Protein backbone atom coordinates (compact mmCIF):
# COMPACT_ATOMS: atom_id res chain seq x y z
CA UNK A 1 0.00 0.00 0.00
CA UNK A 2 1.26 3.44 -0.97
CA UNK A 3 0.70 6.50 1.27
CA UNK A 4 -1.87 9.07 0.15
CA UNK A 5 -0.77 11.25 -2.76
CA UNK A 6 -0.58 14.45 -0.70
CA UNK A 7 1.50 12.65 1.94
CA UNK A 8 3.91 11.44 -0.73
CA UNK A 9 4.23 14.92 -2.23
CA UNK A 10 4.97 16.43 1.20
CA UNK A 11 7.87 14.01 1.62
CA UNK A 12 9.14 14.45 -1.94
CA UNK A 13 9.05 18.27 -1.87
CA UNK A 14 11.09 18.66 1.33
CA UNK A 15 14.42 20.25 0.41
CA UNK A 16 13.66 20.20 -3.32
CA UNK A 17 14.50 23.19 -5.51
CA UNK A 18 12.08 22.54 -8.38
CA UNK A 19 9.79 19.85 -9.79
CA UNK A 20 9.12 19.88 -13.53
CA UNK A 21 6.24 19.57 -14.20
CA UNK A 22 4.81 19.18 -10.68
CA UNK A 23 1.27 18.40 -11.85
CA UNK A 24 2.70 15.62 -14.02
CA UNK A 25 4.46 14.07 -11.05
CA UNK A 26 1.19 14.20 -9.09
CA UNK A 27 -0.60 12.37 -11.92
CA UNK A 28 2.12 9.72 -12.01
CA UNK A 29 1.81 9.16 -8.26
CA UNK A 30 -2.00 8.98 -8.50
CA UNK A 31 -1.71 6.36 -11.25
CA UNK A 32 0.90 4.45 -9.26
CA UNK A 33 -1.37 4.31 -6.22
CA UNK A 34 -4.41 3.35 -8.28
CA UNK A 35 -2.62 0.51 -10.12
CA UNK A 36 -0.47 -0.44 -7.12
CA UNK A 37 2.59 -0.20 -9.38
CA UNK A 38 5.70 1.61 -8.10
CA UNK A 39 7.27 4.42 -10.08
CA UNK A 40 10.72 3.90 -11.57
CA UNK A 41 12.88 6.63 -10.02
CA UNK A 42 16.41 6.98 -11.33
CA UNK A 43 19.50 9.02 -10.75
CA UNK A 44 22.75 8.66 -12.60
CA UNK A 45 26.28 9.24 -11.35
CA UNK A 46 29.31 9.23 -13.59
CA UNK A 47 32.15 7.63 -11.58
CA UNK A 48 34.68 10.36 -12.38
CA UNK A 49 36.11 10.36 -8.83
CA UNK A 50 36.37 7.57 -6.24
CA UNK A 51 34.47 9.25 -3.41
CA UNK A 52 30.99 10.58 -2.87
CA UNK A 53 30.54 13.59 -0.59
CA UNK A 54 27.62 14.92 1.44
CA UNK A 55 26.68 17.20 -1.45
CA UNK A 56 26.04 14.11 -3.61
CA UNK A 57 24.06 12.57 -0.78
CA UNK A 58 21.34 15.25 -0.91
CA UNK A 59 19.80 13.59 -3.95
CA UNK A 60 20.66 10.07 -2.77
CA UNK A 61 18.80 10.75 0.47
CA UNK A 62 15.87 11.91 -1.67
CA UNK A 63 16.09 8.58 -3.50
CA UNK A 64 15.73 6.97 -0.08
CA UNK A 65 12.53 9.01 0.44
CA UNK A 66 11.09 7.56 -2.78
CA UNK A 67 12.27 4.12 -1.69
CA UNK A 68 10.51 4.42 1.67
CA UNK A 69 7.34 5.55 -0.12
CA UNK A 70 7.35 2.22 -1.95
CA UNK A 71 8.81 3.18 -5.33
CA UNK A 72 11.58 1.44 -7.30
CA UNK A 73 14.92 3.24 -7.09
CA UNK A 74 17.45 2.74 -9.87
CA UNK A 75 20.95 3.91 -9.00
CA UNK A 76 22.54 4.29 -12.41
CA UNK A 77 26.31 4.20 -12.68
CA UNK A 78 27.38 6.02 -15.82
CA UNK A 79 30.30 3.79 -16.71
CA UNK A 80 29.76 4.61 -20.40
CA UNK A 81 28.88 8.32 -20.11
CA UNK A 82 31.77 8.71 -17.66
CA UNK A 83 34.12 7.99 -20.56
CA UNK A 84 32.56 10.94 -22.41
CA UNK A 85 32.37 13.37 -19.48
CA UNK A 86 29.51 15.64 -18.48
CA UNK A 87 30.10 19.17 -19.88
CA UNK A 88 27.79 20.81 -17.32
CA UNK A 89 29.44 23.92 -15.92
CA UNK A 90 32.63 23.32 -17.89
CA UNK A 91 34.49 26.16 -19.60
CA UNK A 92 36.90 23.86 -21.43
CA UNK A 93 37.04 20.34 -22.88
CA UNK A 94 36.94 17.60 -20.26
CA UNK A 95 39.71 15.01 -20.47
CA UNK A 96 38.48 11.50 -21.26
CA UNK A 97 38.91 8.97 -18.47
CA UNK A 98 40.21 5.45 -18.95
CA UNK A 99 38.08 2.33 -18.65
CA UNK A 100 40.21 1.21 -15.68
CA UNK A 101 39.63 4.48 -13.78
CA UNK A 102 35.89 4.28 -14.40
CA UNK A 103 35.66 0.66 -13.20
CA UNK A 104 37.64 1.33 -10.02
CA UNK A 105 35.50 4.33 -9.10
CA UNK A 106 32.28 2.49 -9.90
CA UNK A 107 33.14 -0.21 -7.35
CA UNK A 108 33.55 2.39 -4.58
CA UNK A 109 30.19 3.97 -5.49
CA UNK A 110 28.35 0.70 -4.96
CA UNK A 111 29.79 0.44 -1.46
CA UNK A 112 29.06 4.03 -0.47
CA UNK A 113 25.44 4.39 -1.60
CA UNK A 114 24.32 1.61 0.71
CA UNK A 115 25.19 3.77 3.69
CA UNK A 116 21.90 5.48 2.79
CA UNK A 117 19.92 3.30 0.39
CA UNK A 118 18.44 -0.10 1.22
CA UNK A 119 20.48 -2.65 -0.77
CA UNK A 120 17.50 -5.03 -0.85
CA UNK A 121 15.34 -2.40 -2.54
CA UNK A 122 17.88 -0.73 -4.81
CA UNK A 123 18.42 -1.63 -8.46
CA UNK A 124 22.00 -0.87 -9.56
CA UNK A 125 22.49 -0.57 -13.31
CA UNK A 126 25.37 0.44 -15.59
CA UNK A 127 24.56 2.42 -18.73
CA UNK A 128 27.12 0.50 -20.77
CA UNK A 129 24.47 -2.26 -20.73
CA UNK A 130 22.61 -0.42 -23.50
CA UNK A 131 24.84 2.43 -24.69
CA UNK A 132 27.72 0.04 -25.31
CA UNK A 133 25.51 -2.08 -27.53
CA UNK A 134 24.16 0.65 -29.83
CA UNK A 135 24.93 -0.06 -33.48
CA UNK A 136 26.22 2.81 -35.61
CA UNK A 137 22.76 3.08 -37.17
CA UNK A 138 21.08 3.29 -33.75
CA UNK A 139 23.63 5.87 -32.64
CA UNK A 140 22.98 7.99 -35.74
CA UNK A 141 19.25 7.73 -35.05
CA UNK A 142 19.89 9.07 -31.52
CA UNK A 143 21.87 12.05 -32.81
CA UNK A 144 19.00 12.89 -35.18
CA UNK A 145 16.69 13.51 -32.21
CA UNK A 146 18.16 16.97 -31.56
CA UNK A 147 19.57 19.93 -33.46
CA UNK A 148 22.82 21.88 -33.08
CA UNK A 149 20.82 25.10 -32.66
CA UNK A 150 18.94 23.66 -29.68
CA UNK A 151 22.17 22.39 -28.12
CA UNK A 152 23.72 25.86 -28.40
CA UNK A 153 20.87 27.24 -26.30
CA UNK A 154 22.66 25.68 -23.33
CA UNK A 155 24.49 28.46 -21.46
CA UNK A 156 27.88 26.75 -21.07
CA UNK A 157 27.92 25.68 -24.74
CA UNK A 158 26.70 29.12 -25.86
CA UNK A 159 29.39 30.92 -23.84
CA UNK A 160 32.14 28.67 -25.14
CA UNK A 161 30.91 29.00 -28.73
CA UNK A 162 30.78 32.81 -28.53
CA UNK A 163 34.25 32.99 -26.96
CA UNK A 164 35.58 30.61 -29.63
CA UNK A 165 36.50 28.01 -27.00
CA UNK A 166 36.51 24.47 -28.32
CA UNK A 167 33.51 22.20 -27.75
CA UNK A 168 34.13 18.57 -28.60
CA UNK A 169 31.55 16.46 -30.41
CA UNK A 170 31.70 14.09 -27.44
CA UNK A 171 30.39 16.86 -25.18
CA UNK A 172 27.59 17.63 -27.61
CA UNK A 173 26.34 14.06 -27.54
CA UNK A 174 26.54 13.67 -23.74
CA UNK A 175 23.01 15.01 -23.05
CA UNK A 176 21.66 12.69 -25.75
CA UNK A 177 23.32 9.68 -24.14
CA UNK A 178 21.98 10.64 -20.71
CA UNK A 179 18.54 11.05 -22.26
CA UNK A 180 18.76 7.60 -23.80
CA UNK A 181 19.35 6.19 -20.31
CA UNK A 182 15.84 7.30 -19.41
CA UNK A 183 14.51 5.69 -22.59
CA UNK A 184 16.21 2.38 -21.78
CA UNK A 185 14.98 2.38 -18.17
CA UNK A 186 11.52 3.81 -18.97
CA UNK A 187 12.08 6.16 -16.04
CA UNK A 188 9.04 7.85 -14.51
CA UNK A 189 11.11 10.26 -12.41
CA UNK A 190 14.71 11.43 -12.55
CA UNK A 191 16.60 13.26 -9.83
CA UNK A 192 19.52 15.64 -10.26
CA UNK A 193 21.13 18.85 -9.09
CA UNK A 194 20.09 22.24 -10.43
CA UNK A 195 23.21 22.24 -12.61
CA UNK A 196 21.72 19.26 -14.47
CA UNK A 197 18.57 21.04 -15.65
CA UNK A 198 19.50 21.04 -19.34
CA UNK A 199 20.37 17.33 -19.30
CA UNK A 200 17.21 16.40 -17.38
CA UNK A 201 14.94 18.35 -19.73
CA UNK A 202 16.75 16.82 -22.70
CA UNK A 203 15.92 13.36 -21.34
CA UNK A 204 12.21 14.25 -21.30
CA UNK A 205 12.44 15.27 -24.95
CA UNK A 206 14.42 12.19 -26.00
CA UNK A 207 11.89 9.91 -24.28
CA UNK A 208 9.05 11.61 -26.13
CA UNK A 209 10.81 11.22 -29.48
CA UNK A 210 11.28 7.51 -28.81
CA UNK A 211 7.60 7.12 -27.93
CA UNK A 212 8.23 6.69 -24.19
CA UNK A 213 6.20 8.63 -21.60
CA UNK A 214 8.29 11.59 -20.43
CA UNK A 215 9.70 11.51 -16.94
CA UNK A 216 9.05 14.09 -14.24
CA UNK A 217 12.12 15.92 -12.95
CA UNK A 218 13.00 16.50 -9.31
CA UNK A 219 15.86 18.97 -8.93
CA UNK A 220 17.84 19.30 -5.72
CA UNK A 221 19.88 22.32 -4.59
CA UNK A 222 23.67 22.29 -4.70
CA UNK A 223 25.37 22.29 -1.32
CA UNK A 224 28.07 24.89 -0.74
CA UNK A 225 31.52 23.62 0.18
CA UNK A 226 33.08 23.92 3.62
CA UNK A 227 34.47 27.37 2.84
CA UNK A 228 31.14 28.70 1.54
CA UNK A 229 30.52 30.58 -1.70
CA UNK A 230 30.96 27.78 -4.25
CA UNK A 231 29.48 24.29 -4.52
CA UNK A 232 31.08 21.35 -2.77
CA UNK A 233 33.67 19.74 -5.02
CA UNK A 234 36.62 17.39 -4.67
CA UNK A 235 38.57 19.45 -7.19
CA UNK A 236 38.20 22.52 -4.96
CA UNK A 237 39.08 20.50 -1.83
CA UNK A 238 36.05 21.90 0.00
CA UNK A 239 34.18 18.64 0.41
CA UNK A 240 33.19 16.28 3.23
CA UNK A 241 33.51 12.71 1.94
CA UNK A 242 31.12 10.17 3.38
CA UNK A 243 33.90 7.56 3.47
CA UNK A 244 36.26 9.81 5.41
CA UNK A 245 36.99 8.84 9.04
CA UNK A 246 34.43 10.16 11.58
CA UNK A 247 37.04 12.45 13.15
CA UNK A 248 37.74 14.06 9.77
CA UNK A 249 34.04 14.54 9.00
CA UNK A 250 33.38 16.11 12.40
CA UNK A 251 36.42 18.38 12.12
CA UNK A 252 35.44 19.60 8.67
CA UNK A 253 31.89 20.37 9.82
CA UNK A 254 33.31 22.42 12.69
CA UNK A 255 35.22 24.52 10.13
CA UNK A 256 32.21 25.68 8.08
CA UNK A 257 31.07 29.33 8.26
CA UNK A 258 28.25 30.03 10.71
CA UNK A 259 26.14 31.20 7.78
CA UNK A 260 25.95 27.59 6.48
CA UNK A 261 24.83 25.91 9.70
CA UNK A 262 21.10 25.94 8.96
CA UNK A 263 21.56 24.99 5.29
CA UNK A 264 23.72 21.99 6.22
CA UNK A 265 21.15 20.88 8.81
CA UNK A 266 18.37 21.27 6.24
CA UNK A 267 20.07 19.57 3.29
CA UNK A 268 22.55 17.15 4.82
CA UNK A 269 20.78 15.70 7.87
CA UNK A 270 17.52 13.97 8.77
CA UNK A 271 16.49 16.32 11.59
CA UNK A 272 12.75 16.93 11.90
CA UNK A 273 10.87 20.06 10.85
CA UNK A 274 10.39 21.05 14.49
CA UNK A 275 14.12 20.65 15.15
CA UNK A 276 14.90 22.82 12.12
CA UNK A 277 12.64 25.56 13.46
CA UNK A 278 14.39 25.33 16.82
CA UNK A 279 17.80 25.57 15.14
CA UNK A 280 16.67 28.63 13.19
CA UNK A 281 15.51 30.30 16.42
CA UNK A 282 18.81 29.53 18.13
CA UNK A 283 20.79 31.01 15.24
CA UNK A 284 18.79 34.23 15.62
CA UNK A 285 19.43 34.27 19.37
CA UNK A 286 22.65 36.20 20.08
CA UNK A 287 23.04 34.42 23.42
CA UNK A 288 23.50 31.06 21.65
CA UNK A 289 27.04 30.15 20.61
CA UNK A 290 26.96 28.82 16.99
CA UNK A 291 29.81 26.44 17.89
CA UNK A 292 27.36 24.36 19.95
CA UNK A 293 25.08 24.04 16.91
CA UNK A 294 28.06 23.00 14.77
CA UNK A 295 28.81 20.27 17.30
CA UNK A 296 25.25 19.01 16.96
CA UNK A 297 25.52 19.23 13.18
CA UNK A 298 28.83 17.35 13.11
CA UNK A 299 27.44 14.57 15.28
CA UNK A 300 24.29 14.35 13.13
CA UNK A 301 26.30 13.94 9.93
CA UNK A 302 28.74 11.41 11.43
CA UNK A 303 25.79 9.42 12.82
CA UNK A 304 24.21 9.39 9.35
CA UNK A 305 27.16 7.52 7.82
CA UNK A 306 28.60 5.71 10.84
CA UNK A 307 26.90 5.57 14.26
CA UNK A 308 26.00 7.69 17.29
CA UNK A 309 28.90 6.11 19.17
CA UNK A 310 31.30 7.14 16.38
CA UNK A 311 29.89 10.67 16.55
CA UNK A 312 30.52 10.89 20.31
CA UNK A 313 34.08 9.61 19.85
CA UNK A 314 34.69 12.11 17.03
CA UNK A 315 33.61 14.99 19.27
CA UNK A 316 35.95 13.81 22.04
CA UNK A 317 38.82 13.51 19.56
CA UNK A 318 38.11 17.02 18.28
CA UNK A 319 38.20 18.43 21.81
CA UNK A 320 41.44 16.63 22.55
CA UNK A 321 43.19 18.32 19.63
CA UNK A 322 41.49 21.71 19.34
CA UNK A 323 40.22 22.44 22.84
CA UNK A 324 42.87 20.79 24.99
CA UNK A 325 45.69 21.28 22.44
CA UNK A 326 46.74 17.62 22.69
CA UNK A 327 47.76 15.22 19.95
CA UNK A 328 45.22 12.69 18.66
CA UNK A 329 45.36 9.22 20.21
CA UNK A 330 45.50 7.43 16.85
CA UNK A 331 48.13 9.21 14.79
CA UNK A 332 49.19 7.44 11.61
CA UNK A 333 52.81 6.35 11.71
CA UNK A 334 55.24 6.67 8.84
CA UNK A 335 58.45 4.63 8.80
CA UNK A 336 61.40 6.58 7.41
CA UNK A 337 65.03 5.86 6.71
CA UNK A 338 66.61 9.26 6.13
CA UNK A 339 69.93 11.05 6.33
CA UNK A 340 69.95 13.68 9.07
CA UNK A 341 69.63 16.59 9.30
CA UNK A 342 66.86 16.75 6.69
CA UNK A 343 65.32 19.67 4.85
CA UNK A 344 61.92 20.36 6.42
CA UNK A 345 60.15 20.48 3.04
CA UNK A 346 61.62 17.10 2.06
CA UNK A 347 60.54 15.63 5.41
CA UNK A 348 56.96 16.81 4.94
CA UNK A 349 56.93 15.43 1.41
CA UNK A 350 58.24 11.93 2.21
CA UNK A 351 55.87 11.80 5.21
CA UNK A 352 53.00 12.33 2.75
CA UNK A 353 51.81 15.60 4.31
CA UNK A 354 52.27 17.81 1.24
CA UNK A 355 51.85 17.36 -2.50
CA UNK A 356 54.58 19.77 -3.65
CA UNK A 357 57.47 21.91 -2.40
CA UNK A 358 55.42 25.00 -3.17
CA UNK A 359 52.60 23.80 -0.95
CA UNK A 360 55.11 23.13 1.85
CA UNK A 361 56.61 26.61 1.62
CA UNK A 362 53.17 28.19 1.63
CA UNK A 363 52.04 26.25 4.70
CA UNK A 364 55.21 27.12 6.63
CA UNK A 365 54.75 30.81 5.82
CA UNK A 366 51.19 30.53 7.13
CA UNK A 367 52.46 29.08 10.40
CA UNK A 368 50.64 25.81 9.73
CA UNK A 369 53.58 23.42 10.25
CA UNK A 370 54.92 22.21 13.58
CA UNK A 371 57.19 19.48 14.93
CA UNK A 372 56.39 18.24 18.44
CA UNK A 373 54.23 21.31 18.99
CA UNK A 374 56.87 23.84 17.91
CA UNK A 375 56.02 25.90 14.84
CA UNK A 376 58.41 25.92 11.93
CA UNK A 377 58.97 29.46 10.69
CA UNK A 378 61.70 28.96 8.09
CA UNK A 379 61.14 26.89 4.95
CA UNK A 380 64.88 26.53 4.27
CA UNK A 381 65.99 24.95 7.55
CA UNK A 382 67.29 21.45 8.03
CA UNK A 383 66.26 19.66 11.22
CA UNK A 384 67.30 16.55 13.09
CA UNK A 385 64.17 14.53 13.67
CA UNK A 386 63.88 12.21 16.67
CA UNK A 387 62.17 8.84 16.75
CA UNK A 388 58.48 9.25 17.61
CA UNK A 389 58.36 12.94 16.64
CA UNK A 390 54.93 14.23 15.64
CA UNK A 391 54.56 16.34 12.52
CA UNK A 392 51.47 18.51 12.21
CA UNK A 393 50.29 20.32 9.08
CA UNK A 394 47.20 22.52 9.25
CA UNK A 395 44.59 21.71 11.84
CA UNK A 396 43.96 18.02 11.23
CA UNK A 397 46.98 16.39 9.56
CA UNK A 398 49.30 14.50 11.89
CA UNK A 399 52.06 11.96 11.31
CA UNK A 400 54.28 10.17 13.83
CA UNK A 401 57.79 9.49 12.59
CA UNK A 402 59.23 6.03 13.20
CA UNK A 403 62.91 5.98 12.25
CA UNK A 404 64.33 2.90 10.59
CA UNK A 405 68.04 2.82 11.22
CA UNK A 406 70.35 1.56 8.52
N, C-alpha and C positions, 0 to 999 in steps of 0.2 A: 504493500500500500504506500502510495506517495502522499506527502503532506499536501494540504490545500495549496492552490496556486498562489494566493497572496502570501502565504507563509514561506513558500519557496522563493518568491521574488524578494521578500524582506531579507532573507539570508544571502541571496545572490548579489543584491545591490550594495550590501555593506562593503565600504572601502573601494567601490568601483568608480572609475572615472566617467565611463560612458558605455551605454548599451545601444547597439545599432542593428536593426531597428528594435526598440524595446517592445512595441506591440507585437512584433513578429515572434520574439522570444516568449511572450505571454501565450500566444497561440500554440506554439510548439509544446509548452509545458501543459497547457489544457489538453491537447491531443494525447500527450504522453500519459497523463493521468487517466484519461477516458479509455485508452486502449491498453493501459497497464504495461506500456512499453517504454523502457528508459531511453532518454536522449543519449546520443553519442557526442561526448564533449571532449574535444582534443586541444592539446597545446603542443607545439613543437619546439625543440631546443636543438640548435646546432652545437655539437660538442667541440667548440673551438678553443676551449680551455678546460683543464681537468677538474676545476672546482666550481660548485654552485655557491652563491652567497645569499644573504638574507633578502637582497633586492629581488633575486630570481624567485625566492620562496613566496613572495606576495601572490603571484599567480598560481603557484603550486598549492598554496593553502586554499586558494579559491577553488582549485580542482577538488580538493578534499571536501569543500562545502557541497559541491555537486555530487560527489561520491556518497556523502552522508545523506543526501536527499534521495538517493536511490538510482542515480544515473550512471551510465557507463563512461568511465574516464579512460581516454587513450593518451598515454604519454608517448609522444612521437619523438624519436631521436633522429635528427636530420643527418644521418651518416653520409647521405648523397649530397644534399644541399650544403652541408658543411664543407665539402670539397670546392663548391662554387664560392660561398661566402656571401652573407647578407650585406647589401650595400647601405642599409638604413643608417643614416647619420654620418656616412663616410664622405670625406672630402677628397679622397684619392683611391686608387685601385687597391683592393684587398688582396694580399698575397694568398695564393692557393695553398691549402694544407695538404699533407701527405695522407695516404690511406692509413698508415701506421699510427699517426698522431690522432686521427679521428677515432680509430678503433680503441686506442688506449683511453681516451677521454670518455668515450661512450660507456665503457665498463664502469668508470667511477660514477657516472650519472645514475646508472641503475642502482648502485648502492645508496647514493645520497637521497634520492627521491623518497625512498621508503622510510626515511625518518619522519615523513609527513603523511604520505599516501599509504593506504592499506594494500599490501602486496597481493592479497587474495582477491581484491576487487579492481586492480589496475591492469589494464592491457598495455603492454609495452610493444611498440612497433618501430621498425626502422624503415625510412622512406626509400632506401635502396631496393626494398622488396618489389616496388613497382616502377620507380624512376629508373633503376638500373636495367629494367627489362624493356623499356620503350624502344621500339624499332625506329629507324631514321624517319620512316613515314609517319609514325605516331608522334614523334618529336616535332616534325614539321607541322603537323596538324595542331599541336599545342601552341606553337609560335604564331599560328594564324589567328589565334583567338584574341589577339590584342594588337594595337597599332603603336608605332614609334611615337606619334604625336601624343597619344594618351600617356605613354610611359614618361615623356618629358614634362608632363604636368606635375610629376613628383618633384618636390622642392629640392632634394639633394641632387637629383639628376639635372634639374633645370639650372641650378646654380653652377654645377660643374660644366655643363654644356655652354653656358653664357660666358664663363671664365676661361673657356677653351682647355679645361682640364679633362684628361682622358677618362672615358667611361668604357669599360670592357663589355663585349657582347655577353660574357658570362654574367655580369651584374644585371644586364637588361633582362636576362631570362630567369633570374632568381625568383622574382615575384610570381612568374608563371609556374615554376616548379613547386613553389609553396602552395599555390592555388590548386595544383593538380593533386597534392596530398589530400586536400579536402574532398576532391572528387573521388579518389581511391577509397577513402574511409567513409564516404557519405556522411560527413560530419554535420550534426545539427547545430552545434555551437563551437566556436573557437575562441580561446583566450589569448591575450597578448598584451604587451605594454603599449602605452600611447605612441611610442616611436614606431610601432608596427602597423599603424592605421592603414597606410597605403597597401601593404601586403595583405592585410586582413580583408579589406574591401575588394582587392583584386581576386581573392579566393572566392568571394561571393559571386563575382562576375564569371569567373572560369567555371564554377559549378553550374551556373545558369546556362552557359554556352555548351556544356556537355549534357544538358538535360537533367541535371541533379538539383533537387531543391536547395536553395541557397541557405547557408548557415547564418545564424545570428552571431553577432560579435560582442564579446564582453572585454572591454579594455580596462586595464589596471594602471594606476599611477606609477611613475618611476620613483624609486626611493633615492634620496640624496645620499651621497657618500659620507663617511665619518667626518670629513672636514666641512661639509655643507656646500651649497652652491651648485655643484654638478652631480650628475647621477652616479650611483655606486658602480664601480668598474675595477676589474683586476688590473687593467692597464694603467689606471690612475693611482693604484695602490691605496684606495680609499674604501676598501670593502671589508666585510665581516664574513668570512667563509664558514659555512655550516659544519665543515669537517675540521675546522681549527680546534685546538684544545680548548676546553672550557675557560681556563685562565686567560687565554688570548682573546676569546670572544668577550668575556666580561671586561677586560682591560680596554678593549677597543670601544665598547659601549660607553665606558666612563669618560672617554676622550671626546665624545661628540659635543657640538655646541648645544647650549641650553635650548636654543630655538627649535631644535629637532626632537626634543624629548617627546612631545605629544604625538608628533607624526610617526615616530618609531613605534610608540605604544599602539597607535591606531593601525598601522600597516604591517608591523612585524611581530605582533603578539596576538594572543587569543583572549585578552582581557575583555570583560563584559562592558556593555554600554554604560552601566551605572559606574563602573570603575573608571571608565574614560572620562565621564563627567566629573568625577571626584579628582582625577589627575588634572583636568583643565582648571578646576577651582584652585587647587594647590599651586599651580603655576602662576596664577593671578594673585596669589597671596604672598606679599613680600616677606612675611615672617617664615615662609617655608624655604628651606635650603634645597635648590634644584639637585644638588649632589645626592640627596636621599632618594629622589625620584629616579635618578640615573641608576642607583644601586638596585632599586626595584625592577627597573627596565632590564638591566644586565642579567639579573637572576631569572626574569621571565624568559628572556631569549635563550639563555643557557639551558633552562628547564625544557624548552621546546624541543631542543635537539639532543639533549643528554638526559638529565634527571634533576630533581629538586636537590638531591644530595650533592650532585656535581656543582650546582649553582651555589650552594652554601660554601663548599670548599673553595670555589673560585673567588668568592668574596673575601674569605679569610686569607687566601694567597695574595690578593690585591692589597689588603691592609698590611700584610707583612712587608711588602715591598714599598708601597707608596705612603702608607701612614706611619709605619714603624721604622721605615728606612732600612729594612733588613733584606738579605738576599733570599731568593726563593728556596724552598726546601729541595726542589727537584730540578736542579740546573743540569742541562745537558753537558756531558764531558766531551772534550776533544783531545785525542792523544797526538802529541807532537814530538817530533825529533828535529830540533833546530839548533843552529849555531847561535851562541849568545855573545854579546848582546844582539838584539834583533830590532830592526826598524819597526816602529809601532804600526805603520800602515801595512807592512808585510804580515805582521802578527795577526792583525784584524782580518786580513784577507785569507790566510791559511786556516784561520779558526772559523771561517764561513760567516763572518759577521758583516762583511761589506761585499759589494759586487764589483767595485772598481777603486783605484787609487783616488780618483777624484771624489768619490763618495766619502772615502775615509777622511780626506783633508777637510771636506765640508763639515762633516760631523764633529771633528776635533775643534774646528773654529767655532762651532755652535756650542761647545762645551758639553757634548753629548757622549763623550767617551771617557771611561774611567777604568782603572785597574785597582782591584781591592779597595774600592771606594774613593780613590784619589783621582781627581780629574786630570786628564792629559790636555795640556794647553799648547803643545808644540808638535806640529805634524812631521817634523824632521828628526825627532829624537830617536835614539836607540835605547832600549831598556833591557835589563836582565830580568827575565820572568822566572818566578819561583814555582815549584810544583804545587798544584792546588790553587793557583791564583785565579781570581774571578774577573773576567772581562765583562764590561757592561757597555752596550751601545744603545742610545736612546732610552726609553722608559721601560721596555719590556724584553730586550734581547740580552741574554746572559750566556756565557760559556765558561766552564771550569777547565783550566788547562792541566792536563796530566802529561808530564814529561816522560818521554821514552829515551832512556840514556843509551848511547851507542857503545 
